[in-house]
Each structure stands twice: as C-alpha cells, then as structure tokens.
Amino acid sequence: MVTRQSNTPEEKRRFRLVKFFAYTSFIVLIIFSFPFSVFLSQNAKDILMRSYENYAFLVGENLNYQVFQNFVIPVARRFGKISLRQEQQSEWLDRIVRNTVHSFRIDLVNIYDIDQGVIAYSTDPGIIGKKVIENLGYKKAVQGEFSSGMVSGSGDNYLWGIGIEKPGGAKKLRTYIPFRGMNPFTGDKGYVLGVIELTQDLTMEYQSVVRFQYLVFGLSILIMALIFVALLLIVRKAEGIIEARAREQLELEAQLNQSERLAILGQMIAGVSHEIRNPLGIIRSTAELLAGMGNPDETQEKLSNVIIDASTRLDNIVTEFLDFARPQSPNFQDCYLVEIIDKNIEFLRPELDKEKIVVHNNMKGGSFKIEADPHLLYRAFLNIFLNAIQSMTNGGDISINVEAENNHYLLEIEDTGCGISDDTLNKVFNPFFSTKDKGSGLGLPIVRNIIEAHNGTIQVASESDSGTKIMIKLPAE
C-alpha cells in the first residue's frame, strides 16, 4: 500500500498555522485562567457569606422572640420596668440569651440600648455600658433593616492587589438585627426597641475558601498545560487524521457502490424470481396431479412427493427473494405487541414442545399499543423465533421482555442457543449470507427491512456458546 506524504506547501502552511494556534491558545488560556480562578473563589466567598448571613438572621429572629417573650414581657409584668442594673434581671436575660445561642456557633452577642446609645447587655461582661460605635450596620438596624459585614483581623490581605488573598488573619462576620417588640397574640412586630449584634468567627471557613482559591488557580494552570500538550499532539497527528478521513471517504464510497449493486441485484432477483415462479407452479401442480392419479405405484408416489417438497422449498426461497427485492410497504393500523408475540408463540408451540424449549414471556405488564402492520411484524418476529429454535439442539430457554423508553418500546428476545461468533456477527444482516445448509441468507435482512419500515431499529448481541439477544426498538403509538 502506498502512503501519501503530506509535503505540499499548502499542507505545511496549514500545520504551521495549527502549531501557531496551539501556542497562542496556551497563552490565552493562561491569561484567562487567572481571572477565572478569582471569579470562582469570589463566588465561593459570596456563597459562604450568604449562608452565614442567613444563619445569623435566623438566630437573631429566634433571639428576638425569646428575649421579648421570655424576658421583656415577664419582667415588665413582675417588676414594672426593665433595669439590667438589677442583678436578678441581668442574670435572667443572660440565661435566656445563652440558652438560645448555646447550640449555635455565635462568639459574641451584644444588645444595644438605642435611647441611651450604650451596650445594655453582652455575653462579654467587660464591654457592658460602653458607648455605641454608630457604624452603618448599627444605623440600618435602628431603621429596622438587617445588615452584616465581614471584619478582618488585619489590614490589606491581598497579594499585589490582584484579587488573590493571602492566607492567615482572623475573619469575623458581624450581623446587626433590629430588636422589635411584638404582639404576643398575633406575632405582629412593633417598633424597634434596640439592636442585637451577633458576631461569628469564620476564620477557618474563610481560610478554606482561600486555599480553594489557590487550588483552583493551580488546577487551572495544570489543565491549561494539559490542553497545550493535547493541542501539540493534535498537531502531530493532524496528518493521520486527514488520512483517516480519506479512508472514511473511501469506505462511504464503497458503501454507496454496495447499495447501488444491491439495488441492481434486487431488480435482477425480482425479474428472475418472476420467471422462475411460473414454471415452478406448473411443476408443482403436475407432481400433485401425478400423485393423485388412481392407484399410483410406490415409486411414482415417492417421486411425486419429492418433486412437491422440492418445489415448495424452492417457492419459499423465491418468495424470500421477492420480499427482499421488493419489500412491502406497511399497512399501518392500531395493534398490540403482546397479541403479535402471543400468535407467534401459539403457532410455534408444537415445535417448541418438540425441541423442549421453554418460553419466558415477560410481557404481561401491558398491551404495548403501537401503530404498525401486524402481519409484517408477525413475519419478522416469526423469523427471529425460528432462528432461536434452530440454534438450540438440546432444549433451552427463550426470554421475551418489553420496556417503555420515552416514546419507544424496547423488545428483547434472548435465547440460550449456540450463539454467534464475532466474525459472523458482523455479517448477519448481509444479503445471502447464511450459516445454515438450506438457508437463503435473506431472513435477517428482510427482518431489518420490516423493522426499519416501521421507523424502528434492530441490533444483535451474541457470543459463541453464550446465546443471542435481539433488541428491537419500535415507536409507541
């Protein structure tokens, strides 16, 4: 075989262009991988922030409810007014707050008195009574709005100001929630009575995000390098790809030529079969006449039966030739797969019992209604069942299963026969190919024509000595 060398100037220019594309793509990918990793990590930070913000808001709402219902109302009824300078009230509030947040990851709780502008309560006793730092979050809470923000333990924590954060440094989420009174009967919220501040330590979680940022950037570089290597391999194997495409084109041309030859062969078969069938009918009728004459001797009767059997077999072969050469158009009508299969099994019951073959019909789950030609499908399934029976010489099993898949039915007919070798499996749909002594080799090709005429598909899976499975997909009604 002669291999064409890719040495033309045009092809050399093409490959130089592909190599330039490979190097340029690598540089572009490296440039874009950095903002991509920054975008991913920032997204992760935003998700982390939102999840813990929601977490803090829920805890704050619960704390608002618990403090108002279990502290403000009972204390107002019992003491007439709220004064956290009294030790009993202070301990009472502290117990409610700590019981509410003890199972949550809250580092610090502050409750601000907005009238006096001081910290009225805190889980850190050392800051109780200190003046409020009126930042934006506090002001929003006074106005009745929720807000939160991340507080860093150090200053600028970014490398070169390019979006990649350095590891280390404490990160805390500070959330401000308006403390409102509420109607104990309806649950309706009233005026803002104070501000609740919750502080969560997110240092470990935030550092995990930073590490994730470095991991994404490193993986991006690695992936880009792998892509670059892949592009180089593509460049080196470009010539092989072109040759493969040329081979594919030759194969397609060969398939087209084969289709044209089959079309011509079909026309020839149709003509020859028509010419054979007429004299064949005369031969058969003459043999039947001879066999029916009065008092034929034994030799005459035997020879007549031989002629009749041979002509019948030849007529069947001619019929198969005509079916292959001029496939019938389906007469579509509503029918049921279960009924068609049951008719096949009922017709073949004597042969199945004779060969000691057990049929496992698993189609009892439904009727499986389709729009098809029941007579053509009956012929197709009959051919498949006969092949299965002929593949089992010492008994065996035939399993029939149907499953609904989207708008199709998948019919599987599986036997425990001798199976089909790999070399033979690729030829089972070739016309006139047969492994049987008396086969015409048109059975499965005709079956495929019938199934494809119903907008279906057929596949065969088999191994030597392991049985055969026929898989037919037909559109549902």
Helices and strands as residue ranges (DSSP letters): H 9-67, I 68-72, H 73-79, H 87-101, E 108-113, E 118-122, G 125-127, H 136-142, E 147-152, E 171-182, E 189-201, H 203-236, H 238-291, H 298-325, E 333-336, H 337-354, E 357-361, E 369-372, H 374-390, E 396-405, E 408-415, H 422-425, H 443-453, E 457-462, E 468-475
